[in-house]
């Protein structure tokens, strides 16, 4: 039991670093530029793979240089790419990230990610049926997410839904996902809750399903009897990019290795904490030897 199928987004992040954020019509000289593999689906697949899981990625890239970059990156990190489809006349998903003034501005073009449809889920049903767990996010069409989770639910395959970027979820999707892993802000959006709603009251309605990450405050869930808080690890933070994706990939890896829920969350917390001590999302994700 160690096979994870990730159904999700594949992006290339184009990161521009500058002391000055350009105004409309203005050109400025930057300090640095990096091309980095990204996308929430890809990040979570890499996180699980680096921690020793057998990971298959189901996703789409364009027939372009960014697509090749993404495929080569997966292969270097032992993520199975046999279920990644190249889409003609559509670019690989990209994120243009401007880092300036101690903050960032991002433009995301979904590109091939929005070609990941129900037909591709049907094409790869064999791989899904062989999975011990399937992991999804919300950077692909919602109809695809719902279709895949319904299929997994019908076939008793556990799922992790990381609901980001957050939108309100249907009651059926919430019921059929095995685990849902929002942060504190996303939690209220996906459930349609008032911003002032009490997190503990929300948790009690979703025992052993809703796993809420809260950064340095740790992770909370309701075990059916008590609200459980699993503390985070205290580390020197260098870069928080990808910490949430590391948490999810590590949580998936722990669950397919038969950890109980509390130990799986602790393992995921530890991996996420290690990831923020290094620069870069995938680059900062720990290998199993570092755990």
N, C-alpha and C positions, 0 to 999 in steps of 0.2 A: 504493500500500500504506500505508494509514493508519487502517483501520477496526478499532475494538475494540468487542466486545460484552461488557458486564459483566453477569453473572447473579448477583444477590446481594441483600443486605439494604438496606432503606431505613428509617431511624429518625429520630425527632426527639428530641434530647437536651434535657431540662429540667434546667438546672443551677442549684442553690441554693448560694450562697456564704455561709458563716457563720464566726464566730470560735469557735463552740461546736457540737459535735456533739450533737444531742439524745439523751437516754437514753429508754428505754421509758417512755411515758406523759408525757414532758416536751415542752413547747413553748418554743422559743427564737426570738428575733428574728434574722433573717438580715441580711447586708450587701448582697447583690445577687442578681439573678435574670436568667438568660438562656435564650432558646429558640434552639437551634442545630441546624442540619441535620446528621445523622450516619448511622450504619450503615456497616459496613465496605465493603459493595458500593457504596453511594452515594459514600463518601469516595474510593474508588479511581477511580470513574468521573469524579468532579470533578477529581482530580489529573491524570488523563490528558488530560481536555478542556482544562484550563488550560494544559497544555503543548503544545497544538496538535493533538491526535489527534481523529479523527472518532469519537465515542463514542455507542453506543446502550445504554441501560439496560434490562435485563429484570428486573422486580421487581413487588412488590405493595404497595399502600398501602390504607388504609381510606377509606371515603367520608366523611371528616371533615375538620376544619380542619387537622389535622396533615398529612393527605394533600395538601391544596391547598398548604400551606406547602412541602412537599417538592417537589411538581411545579413550583411557581413558582421555587424555588431552582435546580432543574435547568435550567429554561429560561433563567434569567439567566446561567447558566454554560455555555450551549451544549451541554448533554447532551440527546440525543434521547430524548423521553419516550413515543414512540409505542408502545412495548412494555411500558409500565407499566400494570398492571391494577388497577382499583379494586374492592375487595372489600366487599360489603355486610355490615352487622352485625358487622364486625370492625374493631378500632381499628388505625390505623397503628402500627407498632412504635415504642416509646418507651423511653428510658433516663432514669431518675430519678437524678441525680447530685448528691450532697451533698459539697461541697468544704469541709473543715474540718480544723484541726489539721495542716496541711501534707500532707494525704492526701485520698483520696476514697472514698466508699461508693456503690455503684451497684446499682440494681434495674433489670433489663431485662425488658420485656414484649415478646415477639416479635411478637404480633399478626398482622398481614397477611403478614409475612415467611414464616410457616409455611404459607401458602396457595399458595406458589410451588411447584407440583407438576409432575409429568411432562407432564400435559396442556398446561400453559402452555409448556413447552419445545417440545412438538409444534406448538403454535400459532405459535411464532416461529422455526421451523426455517429458513425462508427467510432471515431476518435473520442467523441463526447461520451459514448456508452462505456468506453474503456477507462474513463477517468474516475479517480477516487473523489475528486472535487473539481468544480468548475467555478472560475472567478470572473466577474464582470464589473464594468464601471459604466459611466453614462456619457462617454465621448463618442459613442456610436449611436445609430438610430434607436429610439426607445422601443419601437416595434420589434427590433431584433433582440433587444434585451428581454422583453416580455416573452417572446417566442422561445428563446433559449432556456429561460428559467422555467417556463411551463413544461418544456420537454424534459428537463432535468427532474422536475418535481414528479412528473408522471413515471419516470424511470428510477426513482429513489436515489438520485445522485445529489449529493450535498452541494450547495452553492454559497458563495460569498458575493454579496453585492455591495460594492463600494460606491455610494450614491453621489458621485461628483463628476461634473458640476451639478449642484443640487437643484432638483425640481420636485414638485409634489408627485408622489408615487401613488399608483392605484392601490386600493385595498387588496386586490387579488395578488399583485406583485409582492406586496409586503408579506402576505400570508404564505406565499409559495417559496420565497427565498429562505434558505436555512439560516444564514447570518447576514445582518446588515450593519455596515461599519461607517457611520457618518461621524464627523466631528460635531462639537456641541452646537455650532451654528447651522450646519447642514441638517441636523436632526429635526429641528423645528420646521424647516422648509419642506423636507420630504414627507412629513406627516401632516402638514397643514396646520401646525400648532401656532398659537399666539407666541410672540417673541418673549413674553414674560412668563410663559408656562414653566412649571417646575420640572426639571430634568428627571428627578426621582419618580415623580408621578407618571411621567411618560414611560420610563423604564419598566415600571411595574406592569404595564399593559403588554409588554413583549418579552416574557421571560426567556432567557438563554437564546435570544435572537438579536436584539438590539445591543450592539457593542459600541459605546460612544467614546471616541478618543478626545482627550482634553489637553493635549500638549504636556507641559511640565506638571500638570495636575494629575496625570495618569489616565486610566481608562476605567469606565464604569459600565456595569451590566447588572441585571437582576437575575438571580439564580433560581427563582421560584419561591424563595423564602426571604432572602436578604438582598439588599443592594451591596454589590461587591465593588470595591475600589482597588484596582491594581496599580500601585505607584509607579511612576516613571523613574528612570535612572538619572542621577545628577551627573552631567558631563559639561565640558567646556564646548560651547556651541560655536561652530565655524560656519556652517551653511545648513539651513533647515530644508532646502529644496529636496523633495523626494522622501521626506521622513514618513509622510502618510502612506506613500506607495510601498516603502520598505516595511512598514507595519503590516500592511495587508498581505504582501508576499510572504512575510515571515509567519503570520498567523495561519495562512493556508498551508505552508510547509509543516507547521506544528500539528495542525489538525489531521493531515494525511499520515502523520506518524503517531497517531493515537494519543496525543496529549489530551488531558482533560482541559476544559475551557479555561480555567484560571491559569494553568501552566502555559497554555498556548498564548494567552494574552501577555503573560510575563515574558515569554520568549520573544514575542513580537515587539514589546516595549524595549527590550534589551537591544534587538536589532536596529530599531528606529533610533535609539539613543546613540548607538555606535555610528549610524549613518551621518548624523549631524556634526560629527567631529572632523569630517573631511569635506573638501570642496567638491561640488557636483552631485547630481542626483544618483545616477547609476554608479558613478565612480566611488561614491561614499558608501554604497551598500556593502555590508560585511559578507565575507565568505564564512562558511560553517566553521572553518578552523579558528576564526577570530571570536567565535561565540563561547 
